[in-house]
Amino acid sequence: HLVELGVSHVELLPLAAFDGPRGWGYDGVAIDAVHEAYGGPDALARFVDAAHARGLAVLLDVVHNHLGPSGNRTGEFGPFTTEAHHTPWGGAVNLDQPGSDGVRALLLRSALQWLHDFHLDGLRLDAVHELVDGRALTFLEALGAAVDALAAEVGRPLTLIAESDRNDPRTVTPRERGGLGLTAQWDDDVHNALHW
């Protein structure tokens, strides 16, 4: 039905495991795991294959800017968050403070896993304006470069869409011209206007 309507892509809400059987997925804790109540990894793989067989690309919304409160044990293993920066959810994900190398590596690995292992066509990155990152090479630039390398490796285009309230053209400006090099920017102003 979607193909007949002219739809080319479908976007899934976040699938990272969270507490409880149902939810929007924005309180995920196990960022590498497909929520079991949704069928787990095998169901996701079947869905993506079925969508591709019908000519539909599949994007996944991923949340790298915070974790849900229930079941979040990241602080027991290292400084996943930092009080140096604050977000609406509390301390920011640690992208530029001591111990941030491991956090960045975890987030990069997670993003690449979704794209590689499940053959997803792209990711929608939730609220990137809350990813406070003062490093010379930001996490978003590193993610864009890693996804471009993966696209070359697998021989198909991969998309990164940044949800951002900044409306900053640098988000989609190529990295070689000083931008972050992401594919597209989710326009929250249009989204919010449609709701009003």
Summary of the structure (lengths in Angstrom):
residues: 196
radius of gyration: 16.7
end to end distance: 28.4
largest distance: 51.4
contacts: 577
relative contact order: 0.12
helix: 38%
strand: 21%
